[in-house]
Amino acid sequence: MMRQKLLAAAVAITCAGWPLTALGDDADGHMLAQACAGCHGADWGGQGPISDLRGYDHEAFLRAWAEFQADERPATIMNRIARGYSEAEIAALADYFSSLE
């Protein structure tokens, strides 16, 4: 029951960030990253089995995102979230997270 409530909260927080993905080529990685905090933590440092995004290698991030989009990487929700972002937004997120320590 608690797990379902946590998942519902994570989905709600993540969905709240979806309108941010209408930025196209003017994507701001920091602003887009706010939607990731619901699952990955307020400082994007990961929570439990959810990965730490700080300092994530740029190319590895792009590969992981493509794998989520293609359902080639196991996930509970990331494969659905990944499909909602443009290439410019994904690149902005990769730039942002790779710049963090």
C-alpha positions as semicolon CSV with decimal commas, in nm:
position;residue;x (nm);y (nm);z (nm)
1;M;0,000;0,000;0,000
2;M;0,279;0,243;0,095
3;R;0,468;0,154;-0,222
4;Q;0,161;0,236;-0,432
5;K;0,124;0,572;-0,258
6;L;0,492;0,652;-0,317
7;L;0,464;0,555;-0,683
8;A;0,150;0,766;-0,724
9;A;0,325;1,063;-0,562
10;A;0,629;1,018;-0,787
11;V;0,409;1,003;-1,097
12;A;0,219;1,315;-0,990
13;I;0,540;1,506;-0,925
14;T;0,689;1,392;-1,254
15;C;0,375;1,475;-1,450
16;A;0,380;1,823;-1,302
17;G;0,707;1,874;-1,489
18;W;0,581;1,755;-1,827
19;P;0,456;2,095;-1,942
20;L;0,815;2,213;-1,912
21;T;0,905;1,994;-2,206
22;A;0,744;2,228;-2,456
23;L;1,064;2,433;-2,469
24;G;1,206;2,291;-2,790
25;D;1,546;2,435;-2,882
26;D;1,541;2,679;-2,589
27;A;1,559;2,396;-2,336
28;D;1,699;2,488;-1,996
29;G;1,854;2,183;-1,832
30;H;1,822;2,318;-1,478
31;M;1,453;2,394;-1,522
32;L;1,384;2,058;-1,686
33;A;1,576;1,881;-1,409
34;Q;1,323;2,000;-1,151
35;A;1,082;1,732;-1,273
36;C;1,345;1,466;-1,197
37;A;1,371;1,560;-0,829
38;G;1,053;1,375;-0,738
39;C;1,218;1,038;-0,794
40;H;1,591;1,115;-0,797
41;G;1,587;1,341;-0,489
42;A;1,589;1,716;-0,434
43;D;1,963;1,730;-0,512
44;W;1,936;1,458;-0,781
45;G;2,160;1,236;-0,567
46;G;1,941;0,930;-0,603
47;Q;1,713;0,754;-0,359
48;G;1,743;0,385;-0,284
49;P;1,763;0,199;-0,617
50;I;1,699;0,521;-0,813
51;S;2,022;0,649;-0,966
52;D;2,230;0,951;-0,874
53;L;2,218;1,194;-1,166
54;R;2,490;1,431;-1,042
55;G;2,798;1,408;-1,260
56;Y;2,634;1,152;-1,490
57;D;2,853;1,115;-1,797
58;H;2,698;1,309;-2,087
59;E;2,721;1,030;-2,345
60;A;2,611;0,764;-2,094
61;F;2,308;0,978;-2,009
62;L;2,213;1,005;-2,377
63;R;2,253;0,627;-2,423
64;A;2,046;0,550;-2,112
65;W;1,772;0,791;-2,223
66;A;1,759;0,631;-2,570
67;E;1,738;0,287;-2,407
68;F;1,445;0,403;-2,193
69;Q;1,269;0,544;-2,501
70;A;1,314;0,215;-2,688
71;D;1,206;0,000;-2,389
72;E;1,553;-0,159;-2,391
73;R;1,630;-0,058;-2,031
74;P;1,416;-0,192;-1,745
75;A;1,220;0,073;-1,559
76;T;0,893;0,126;-1,380
77;I;0,818;0,468;-1,526
78;M;1,127;0,618;-1,694
79;N;1,051;0,452;-2,027
80;R;0,721;0,642;-2,040
81;I;0,870;0,969;-1,917
82;A;1,159;0,953;-2,165
83;R;0,925;0,956;-2,463
84;G;0,791;1,300;-2,371
85;Y;1,114;1,492;-2,428
86;S;1,264;1,638;-2,746
87;E;1,626;1,576;-2,851
88;A;1,714;1,934;-2,747
89;E;1,561;1,880;-2,403
90;I;1,742;1,550;-2,353
91;A;2,072;1,714;-2,453
92;A;2,003;2,000;-2,211
93;L;1,943;1,751;-1,929
94;A;2,260;1,561;-2,018
95;D;2,456;1,889;-2,018
96;Y;2,309;1,993;-1,684
97;F;2,355;1,664;-1,499
98;S;2,706;1,610;-1,631
99;S;2,801;1,956;-1,497
100;L;2,700;1,869;-1,139
101;E;2,934;1,721;-0,882
